[in-house]
Amino acid sequence: MSWSVTTGGGLVDRNGFYTSPVITGPPQQHTITGNLTIGSITRIAQSKVVVFLGPPKVTVSPQIIWIAPCTNSDYKATVVDKNNNPIPFAENFVNWGVGYPSNTKVDFSPDKGKNLFNFTPGLERHTENISINSLYDSGEWIYKDMDGNGAVSVGDVRLTLVKIGTITYAPGSIVGEICPACEADMGRTIINFNSNEKHTEETSSIPIVYNIGEYIYRDVDTDNKVSEKDIRLTDIKDGSGNILPAGSQVGDKDIGSNLISLADVKFVDLNGNGTYDFGEYLYISTDNVVNAVDTRLINCSCGLLPGDVKDGDGDIGLKLVSFEVKHAENLSNDSKYTPTGSGIEWTDVNSNNQFDPGVDNALGNNFIELYEYIYKI
């Protein structure tokens, strides 16, 4: 294996450490080109670096003094160097999650307002190891498709943990680096993300790309920000260490709901990582495989609905893994899990977690399918 780097300014050593040139004037942009050769295959990648005189200064506008409960406001950040020269791209990396003004209302969504960015088509792609549905599902593996061939191949870069049986590949590892002909994920199809599947920018990069550990959302209203009704596609960890789980909706108001234990719940470990991931099938079973006496708790991608497993069903025989879960009683207060029901979607104007005729606003007259909520403890 060989590795070489050229830059328009500064130096990059073999370990990837960048030493910038000495500057005295305004910020400078430089291009870094990396060449990686494994056997007869060479991959080339480019990144941009902005060098500036620090420390940077951030100005947020509009400037508002919070003396009453806040209303929504659009903010803009301007970032300059020590001599007040604008720093290119820096406004994209301002951390808005440093705190909340006093007297503002807690909405259980500390990630709301974060900027969202599209994945790079033809380069940043994912497998469909959880569900073949042309969507990104939590737990699917992400790669940088260096040759753009739509398959995991030598020189591609793993951007998430990949676990296949007892074999594990770390995020950041290069496909084929250990064994160019025999690594377990080679040959798997990888597809582009949809236009509404976007990531945050937790790690500064120019141009903006997906970096290991950044959060992924389905941007429902396509406003390029985390907002009400958007869907978290990865677990999100806030500044206090709280986990907002994959599959949850931004603006959810279920925090504080009473939970009741649900016995003998097991899941099908579709991606083989040993833990339950959103979208994996759930059953009530006293055995370690799906049998005709078990209860299916969520839809199975084989087309089967929640309910009793019957002889001849396509999921019979799937291996099951135990874990502890609890459920809310949001459909029926009977101490039992109610898999499905129907209701009308509405806006909770007074935030009391129930529909109040004449106060709350029904969103049309179409009934929607409802489920009692299941939580991993």
Secondary structure, DSSP 4 states (H G I P E B T S, - for coil): -EEEEEESSSEE-TT--EEPPP--SS-EEEEEEEEEEETTEEEEEEEEEEE--SS-EEEEES----SSS------EEEEE-TTSPBPTTGGGG----S---TTPPP-S-TTTT-B-EE--TTTEEE--SS--SSS--TT--EEE-TT-SSB--TT-EE-S-EEETTEEE-TTPBTTSS-TTT-TTTT-B-EEPPTTEEE---S--BS----TT--EEE-TT-SSB--TT-EESS-EE-TTS-EE-TTPBTT---TT---EEETTEEE--TT-SSS--TTS-EEE-SSSB--TTSEE-S-BTTTBPSEE--TT-TTTT-B-EE--EEE--SS--SSS----EEEEEEE-TT-SSS--TTTSEEEEEEEEEE---EEE-
